[in-house]
Amino acid sequence: MLHALLDFFSHGLLRWSYWQVAAYTLVVTHITIIGVTVYLHRCQAHRALDLHPIASHFFRCWLWLTTGMVTGQWAAIHRKHHAKCETDEDPHSPQRRGIWKVLLEGAELYRAEAKNQETLSKYSRGTPDDWLERNIYAKHSVLGVSLMMIINVALFGVLGVSVWALQMIWVPFWAAGVVNGLAHYWGYRNFDCADASTNIFPWGIIIGGEELHNNHHTFATSAKLSNKWYEFDIGWMYIRILSALRLAKVKKVAPVPKLTRGKPALDLETLHAVLANRYDVMARYAQAIKRAYRHELAYLKEVGAKEKYLLVKSARKWFHDEGARLEKLQKELPQILAHSNALRTFHELQGELAAIWERSNASGEQLLHQLQAWCRRAEESGIKALQDFSLRLRCYS
């Protein structure tokens, strides 16, 4: 009897090898990540899709077992993050709290905000509030993770404790630490949205697509997080599978710009398309600025204008890393632009183009007139990159 009991605690019911247990651990932690990104994030927090009750209840139960997180709390904290992003009220901004604080103590920041009743009452509306949520998932969150530990020990013996421990730290590390920390501190940006969000990596696999965080903050209600042709969002792949099985219904995705070559005139249809695709327009403009900047550097180097070359070169970070928010370079910018007519024109037109979206009181006809005047000035500038951009702008439809 004692021997059988020791054997059970050593190997569990399945008696799997270490490789089999490792594979199991990767599978179950991946399911947890998909539950967070598809159910908690895209479905509950942003209403980007609806899930069939079968899928919804599966994810609720699974996350109760593997994380102990409460749907209403998670959604409320994340919605507040978007509403107060990069401010002192942001629950987990590395720009305010420091990268190491969020990266290493992201779970603690989450738990602290979960105790804020004002946050929960204001931002948790529309999340599940049925009998299961009130009496089991929210009331006994510790019970779920405890049951998961018992299941793992029963399946794998004492090794199941290690499997359970990995399950418990998986979401706090990847979601609360890496996404909330690194994805607002380091990476590349497709779009110049108002916060510091970044895409950590173009292939969103390990964190379910949450690696594409700049895309998400730009189009927060989009069920699809990938945007460029080379980006991959595995969470979107699962959503498509669930949709094919009629277990999910996508409500919204990020707009895809449509271009009509050879349009005879810049009209109201063009204006509406430009306004709807503002982030794509400004991203394209930023690319045009970079090309003009490289061309200007090459020209100054070719003509031997060393002093001007070094001055313009010092503005590289401004033109490549959204330096409008860099105070030091903002002070030096007038001097730099005074030595480059092309870059000065680009900078002025950038501000004028961005201002079109800020004039909420203007009529459609007034905005159209402003956009037409902007295109005329760009095409009359004699700067090829600006001319090409303006011609492309006219093609939005």
C-alpha positions as CSV (number, residue, x, y, z in Angstrom):
1,M,0.0,0.0,0.0
2,L,2.8,2.4,1.0
3,H,4.7,1.5,-2.2
4,A,1.7,2.2,-4.3
5,L,1.1,5.5,-2.7
6,L,4.8,6.5,-3.2
7,D,4.6,5.4,-6.8
8,F,1.5,7.5,-7.3
9,F,3.1,10.7,-5.9
10,S,6.2,10.0,-8.0
11,H,4.6,9.4,-11.3
12,G,0.9,10.3,-11.1
13,L,-1.9,8.6,-12.9
14,L,-0.5,9.2,-16.4
15,R,3.1,8.1,-15.7
16,W,4.3,10.4,-18.5
17,S,7.9,11.1,-19.4
18,Y,9.4,14.6,-18.8
19,W,9.0,15.4,-22.5
20,Q,5.4,14.6,-22.4
21,V,4.8,16.7,-19.3
22,A,6.7,19.6,-20.9
23,A,4.5,19.4,-24.0
24,Y,1.4,19.3,-21.8
25,T,2.6,22.4,-19.9
26,L,3.2,24.3,-23.2
27,V,-0.3,23.4,-24.5
28,V,-2.1,24.4,-21.3
29,T,-0.2,27.6,-20.8
30,H,-0.9,28.5,-24.5
31,I,-4.7,27.9,-24.0
32,T,-4.5,30.3,-21.0
33,I,-2.9,33.0,-23.1
34,I,-5.5,32.5,-25.8
35,G,-8.2,32.8,-23.1
36,V,-6.7,36.1,-22.0
37,T,-6.3,37.6,-25.4
38,V,-9.5,36.3,-27.1
39,Y,-12.0,36.3,-24.2
40,L,-10.8,38.8,-21.6
41,H,-9.1,41.3,-23.9
42,R,-10.8,41.4,-27.3
43,C,-14.2,40.1,-26.3
44,Q,-14.9,41.5,-22.8
45,A,-12.7,44.6,-22.5
46,H,-13.1,45.9,-26.0
47,R,-16.2,44.2,-27.4
48,A,-14.4,43.5,-30.7
49,L,-16.2,40.2,-31.0
50,D,-19.0,38.2,-29.5
51,L,-18.4,34.6,-28.2
52,H,-20.9,31.8,-28.2
53,P,-21.9,30.9,-24.6
54,I,-20.1,27.5,-25.1
55,A,-16.8,29.3,-25.9
56,S,-17.3,32.0,-23.3
57,H,-18.1,29.6,-20.5
58,F,-15.1,27.4,-21.4
59,F,-12.7,30.4,-21.2
60,R,-14.3,31.6,-18.0
61,C,-13.9,28.3,-16.3
62,W,-10.4,27.7,-17.7
63,L,-9.1,31.1,-16.6
64,W,-10.7,30.5,-13.1
65,L,-8.7,27.3,-12.9
66,T,-5.4,28.6,-14.3
67,T,-5.2,32.2,-13.2
68,G,-8.0,33.0,-10.6
69,M,-8.6,36.2,-12.4
70,V,-12.1,37.8,-12.3
71,T,-13.5,38.9,-15.7
72,G,-14.9,42.2,-14.4
73,Q,-11.7,43.2,-12.6
74,W,-9.5,42.4,-15.6
75,A,-11.7,44.3,-18.0
76,A,-12.1,47.3,-15.7
77,I,-8.3,47.6,-15.1
78,H,-7.6,47.3,-18.8
79,R,-10.2,49.8,-19.9
80,K,-8.9,52.3,-17.3
81,H,-5.4,51.7,-18.8
82,H,-6.7,52.8,-22.2
83,A,-8.7,55.8,-20.7
84,K,-5.7,57.1,-18.6
85,C,-2.8,55.8,-20.7
86,E,0.6,57.1,-19.8
87,T,-0.8,59.3,-17.0
88,D,-0.4,59.0,-13.2
89,E,-3.8,57.3,-13.2
90,D,-2.7,54.5,-15.6
91,P,-2.6,51.3,-13.5
92,H,0.7,50.1,-15.1
93,S,2.5,52.6,-17.3
94,P,6.2,52.1,-17.4
95,Q,6.5,55.7,-18.6
96,R,5.3,56.7,-15.2
97,R,6.2,53.9,-12.8
98,G,9.4,52.7,-14.5
99,I,10.1,49.8,-16.7
100,W,11.5,47.5,-14.0
101,K,8.6,48.1,-11.7
102,V,6.0,47.1,-14.3
103,L,8.1,44.3,-15.8
104,L,8.9,42.6,-12.5
105,E,5.9,43.6,-10.4
106,G,3.1,43.8,-12.9
107,A,1.0,41.3,-11.0
108,E,1.3,43.3,-7.8
109,L,0.2,46.5,-9.7
110,Y,-2.8,44.5,-11.0
111,R,-3.8,43.3,-7.6
112,A,-3.5,46.8,-6.1
113,E,-5.8,48.3,-8.8
114,A,-8.3,45.4,-8.4
115,K,-8.9,46.8,-4.8
116,N,-9.9,50.2,-6.2
117,Q,-13.7,50.0,-6.1
118,E,-14.1,53.2,-8.1
119,T,-12.2,51.6,-11.0
120,L,-14.3,48.5,-10.8
121,S,-17.7,50.3,-10.7
122,K,-16.8,52.7,-13.4
123,Y,-15.1,50.5,-16.0
124,S,-16.5,47.0,-15.5
125,R,-19.9,47.5,-17.0
126,G,-21.2,44.8,-19.4
127,T,-19.0,42.1,-18.0
128,P,-20.5,38.8,-16.7
129,D,-22.6,39.1,-13.6
130,D,-24.5,35.9,-13.5
131,W,-24.9,33.3,-10.7
132,L,-21.7,31.5,-11.6
133,E,-19.7,34.8,-11.6
134,R,-21.1,36.0,-8.3
135,N,-21.0,32.7,-6.4
136,I,-18.1,30.8,-7.8
137,Y,-15.7,32.6,-10.1
138,A,-15.5,35.9,-8.3
139,K,-16.3,34.7,-4.8
140,H,-14.0,31.7,-4.7
141,S,-11.1,32.6,-7.1
142,V,-8.6,30.8,-4.9
143,L,-10.6,27.6,-5.2
144,G,-10.0,27.4,-9.0
145,V,-6.2,27.5,-8.8
146,S,-6.3,25.1,-5.9
147,L,-8.3,22.6,-7.9
148,M,-5.8,23.0,-10.8
149,M,-3.0,22.1,-8.5
150,I,-4.8,19.0,-7.3
151,I,-5.5,18.0,-10.9
152,N,-1.8,18.4,-11.9
153,V,-0.6,16.4,-8.9
154,A,-3.1,13.6,-9.6
155,L,-1.9,13.5,-13.3
156,F,1.8,13.8,-12.8
157,G,2.6,13.3,-9.2
158,V,5.0,15.6,-7.4
159,L,6.1,17.0,-10.8
160,G,2.6,18.4,-11.1
161,V,3.5,21.1,-8.5
162,S,6.1,22.4,-11.0
163,V,3.6,22.3,-13.8
164,W,1.1,24.2,-11.6
165,A,3.7,26.8,-10.6
166,L,4.5,27.5,-14.3
167,Q,0.8,27.9,-15.0
168,M,0.5,30.4,-12.1
169,I,3.4,32.6,-13.3
170,W,2.7,32.4,-17.0
171,V,0.2,35.2,-17.3
172,P,1.7,37.4,-14.6
173,F,5.0,37.3,-16.4
174,W,3.9,37.5,-20.1
175,A,0.8,39.7,-19.8
176,A,1.2,41.8,-16.7
177,G,5.0,42.1,-17.1
178,V,6.1,41.9,-20.7
179,V,3.0,43.3,-22.5
180,N,2.2,46.1,-19.9
181,G,5.9,46.8,-19.5
182,L,8.0,46.3,-22.7
183,A,5.1,47.0,-25.0
184,H,5.0,50.6,-23.7
185,Y,8.8,51.0,-23.6
186,W,10.7,49.1,-26.3
187,G,9.9,48.0,-29.9
188,Y,8.7,49.4,-33.2
189,R,5.7,51.5,-34.0
190,N,3.5,51.3,-37.1
191,F,1.4,54.2,-36.0
192,D,2.0,57.4,-34.1
193,C,-0.9,57.1,-31.6
194,A,-1.1,59.3,-28.6
195,D,0.6,56.9,-26.1
196,A,4.0,55.2,-26.0
197,S,2.7,51.7,-27.1
198,T,5.0,49.6,-29.3
199,N,5.0,46.3,-31.2
200,I,7.5,44.1,-29.4
201,F,7.7,41.6,-32.3
202,P,5.9,41.3,-35.6
203,W,4.9,37.7,-35.0
204,G,2.5,37.4,-32.2
205,I,2.7,33.8,-31.1
206,I,3.9,33.4,-27.5
207,I,1.6,36.1,-26.1
208,G,-1.3,35.3,-28.4
209,G,-0.8,38.3,-30.7
210,E,-0.5,40.8,-27.8
211,E,3.1,41.5,-29.0
212,L,1.4,43.8,-31.6
213,H,0.5,46.3,-28.9
214,N,1.0,49.5,-30.9
215,N,-1.5,48.2,-33.5
216,H,-3.9,47.4,-30.7
217,H,-3.7,50.9,-29.1
218,T,-4.2,52.5,-32.5
219,F,-7.3,50.4,-33.3
220,A,-8.4,49.3,-29.8
221,T,-11.8,47.8,-30.9
222,S,-10.3,45.7,-33.6
223,A,-10.5,41.9,-33.2
224,K,-7.4,41.6,-35.4
225,L,-4.1,42.9,-34.0
226,S,-1.8,42.4,-37.0
227,N,-1.8,45.2,-39.6
228,K,1.2,44.8,-41.9
229,W,1.6,42.0,-44.4
230,Y,4.5,40.5,-42.5
231,E,2.8,40.6,-39.1
232,F,1.1,37.5,-37.7
233,D,-1.5,37.4,-34.9
234,I,-2.2,33.9,-33.7
235,G,-5.1,35.1,-31.6
236,W,-6.8,36.2,-34.9
237,M,-6.2,32.8,-36.3
238,Y,-8.1,31.2,-33.4
239,I,-10.9,33.8,-33.7
240,R,-11.2,32.8,-37.4
241,I,-11.4,29.1,-36.4
242,L,-14.1,29.9,-33.8
243,S,-16.0,31.9,-36.4
244,A,-15.9,29.0,-38.8
245,L,-17.4,26.8,-36.0
246,R,-20.0,29.5,-35.3
247,L,-18.6,30.0,-31.9
248,A,-17.5,33.6,-32.5
249,K,-18.8,36.6,-34.4
250,V,-16.3,39.4,-35.3
251,K,-17.8,42.9,-34.8
252,K,-15.0,45.1,-35.9
253,V,-11.5,45.1,-37.4
254,A,-9.1,47.9,-38.2
255,P,-9.9,49.7,-41.5
256,V,-8.0,48.7,-44.6
257,P,-7.1,51.7,-46.8
258,K,-8.6,51.5,-50.3
259,L,-7.0,53.3,-53.2
260,T,-8.5,54.2,-56.5
261,R,-5.8,55.1,-59.0
262,G,-6.5,58.0,-61.4
263,K,-9.2,59.6,-59.4
264,P,-10.2,62.8,-61.3
265,A,-10.6,65.1,-58.2
266,L,-10.1,65.2,-54.5
267,D,-13.8,65.1,-53.3
268,L,-15.8,64.5,-50.2
269,E,-15.4,60.8,-50.6
270,T,-11.7,61.2,-50.5
271,L,-12.0,63.4,-47.4
272,H,-14.0,60.8,-45.6
273,A,-11.6,58.0,-46.5
274,V,-8.6,60.1,-45.4
275,L,-10.3,60.9,-42.1
276,A,-11.2,57.3,-41.5
277,N,-7.6,56.2,-42.3
278,R,-5.8,59.0,-40.4
279,Y,-3.3,56.7,-38.8
280,D,-2.3,55.1,-42.1
281,V,-2.1,58.5,-43.7
282,M,0.2,59.9,-40.9
283,A,2.3,56.7,-40.9
284,R,2.8,57.1,-44.7
285,Y,3.7,60.7,-44.2
286,A,6.3,59.8,-41.6
287,Q,7.9,57.4,-44.1
288,A,8.0,60.2,-46.6
289,I,9.7,62.4,-44.1
290,K,12.4,59.8,-43.5
291,R,13.0,59.4,-47.2
292,A,13.3,63.2,-47.6
293,Y,15.6,63.3,-44.5
294,R,18.0,60.7,-46.0
295,H,17.9,62.5,-49.4
296,E,18.8,65.8,-47.7
297,L,21.7,64.2,-45.8
298,A,23.1,62.7,-49.0
299,Y,22.8,66.0,-50.8
300,L,24.6,68.0,-48.1
301,K,27.4,65.4,-47.9
302,E,27.7,65.5,-51.7
303,V,28.1,69.3,-51.9
304,G,30.5,69.3,-48.9
305,A,28.4,71.4,-46.6
306,K,29.9,69.8,-43.5
307,E,28.5,72.1,-40.9
308,K,25.0,71.9,-42.2
309,Y,25.4,68.1,-42.7
310,L,26.4,67.6,-39.0
311,L,23.5,69.9,-37.8
312,V,20.9,68.1,-39.9
313,K,22.4,64.7,-38.9
314,S,21.9,65.5,-35.2
315,A,18.1,65.5,-35.9
316,R,18.1,61.9,-36.9
317,K,16.3,60.8,-33.8
318,W,13.6,63.5,-34.3
319,F,12.8,62.3,-37.8
320,H,13.0,58.6,-37.1
321,D,11.6,58.2,-33.5
322,E,8.7,60.6,-33.4
323,G,10.8,63.4,-31.9
324,A,7.8,65.7,-31.5
325,R,7.8,64.5,-27.9
326,L,11.6,64.9,-27.4
327,E,11.9,68.2,-25.5
328,K,15.7,68.6,-26.1
329,L,15.4,68.3,-29.9
330,Q,12.3,70.5,-29.9
331,K,14.5,73.3,-28.7
332,E,17.1,72.6,-31.4
333,L,14.6,72.0,-34.1
334,P,14.2,75.7,-35.3
335,Q,17.9,76.0,-35.9
336,I,18.0,72.7,-37.8
337,L,15.0,73.5,-40.0
338,A,16.4,77.0,-40.8
339,H,19.2,75.2,-42.7
340,S,16.9,72.9,-44.7
341,N,14.0,74.2,-46.8
342,A,12.8,70.7,-47.6
343,L,12.7,69.5,-44.0
344,R,11.1,72.8,-42.9
345,T,8.4,72.4,-45.5
346,F,7.8,68.8,-44.4
347,H,7.6,69.8,-40.8
348,E,5.1,72.6,-41.5
349,L,2.9,70.5,-43.7
350,Q,2.9,67.7,-41.1
351,G,1.4,70.0,-38.5
352,E,-1.2,71.3,-41.0
353,L,-2.2,67.8,-42.0
354,A,-2.6,66.6,-38.4
355,A,-4.6,69.7,-37.6
356,I,-7.3,68.6,-40.1
357,W,-8.4,65.9,-37.6
358,E,-8.5,68.3,-34.7
359,R,-11.0,70.8,-36.3
360,S,-14.1,69.1,-35.1
361,N,-16.3,72.2,-35.5
362,A,-15.5,72.6,-39.2
363,S,-18.0,71.4,-41.9
364,G,-17.2,68.8,-44.5
365,E,-16.8,71.5,-47.1
366,Q,-14.4,73.5,-45.0
367,L,-12.3,70.4,-44.3
368,L,-12.3,69.4,-48.0
369,H,-11.1,72.9,-48.9
370,Q,-8.3,72.7,-46.4
371,L,-7.3,69.2,-47.7
372,Q,-7.3,70.5,-51.3
373,A,-5.2,73.5,-50.3
374,W,-2.8,71.2,-48.5
375,C,-2.4,69.0,-51.6
376,R,-1.8,72.0,-53.9
377,R,0.9,73.3,-51.6
378,A,2.6,69.9,-51.4
379,E,2.5,69.4,-55.1
380,E,3.9,72.9,-55.7
381,S,6.7,72.5,-53.2
382,G,9.0,71.0,-55.8
383,I,9.9,68.2,-53.3
384,K,9.3,64.8,-55.0
385,A,8.5,62.9,-51.8
386,L,5.8,65.4,-51.0
387,Q,4.4,65.3,-54.5
388,D,4.3,61.5,-54.5
389,F,2.6,61.6,-51.1
390,S,0.0,64.1,-52.2
391,L,-0.8,62.1,-55.3
392,R,-1.3,59.0,-53.2
393,L,-3.5,60.9,-50.8
394,R,-5.9,61.8,-53.6
395,C,-6.4,58.1,-54.3
396,Y,-8.0,57.2,-50.9
397,S,-11.6,56.0,-51.5
